[in-house]
Amino acid sequence: MAGEHAPTGWYIPDEVGRLAGVSARDIGQWARRGYIQAVQSYAHSRTYTYGDVAEAMIDHWLIRDGVPRAEILRTGSRCRR
């Protein structure tokens, strides 16, 4: 729509976890397992975008509902294209 801006921002794991309903530790594990991808990674801190937060929320629902890991990875890969 005219005049609307796409949501933007940078989020640290703690913020992503709070928004997705999981812990920052879960976010770190999901990033290492390939469920979500950090945009930038510094020494011990990863940075995520608004889209990564949305993906983490979806992953949380899929994991909670027992969707197999391989299917979650395929879905995330398709969404990032």
Buried (B, 14 or more C-beta within 10 A) or exposed (E): EEEEEEEEEEBBBEBBBBBBEBEBEBBBEBBEEEBBBBEEEEEEEBBBBBBBBBBBBBBBEBBEEEEEEEEBBEBBEEEEE
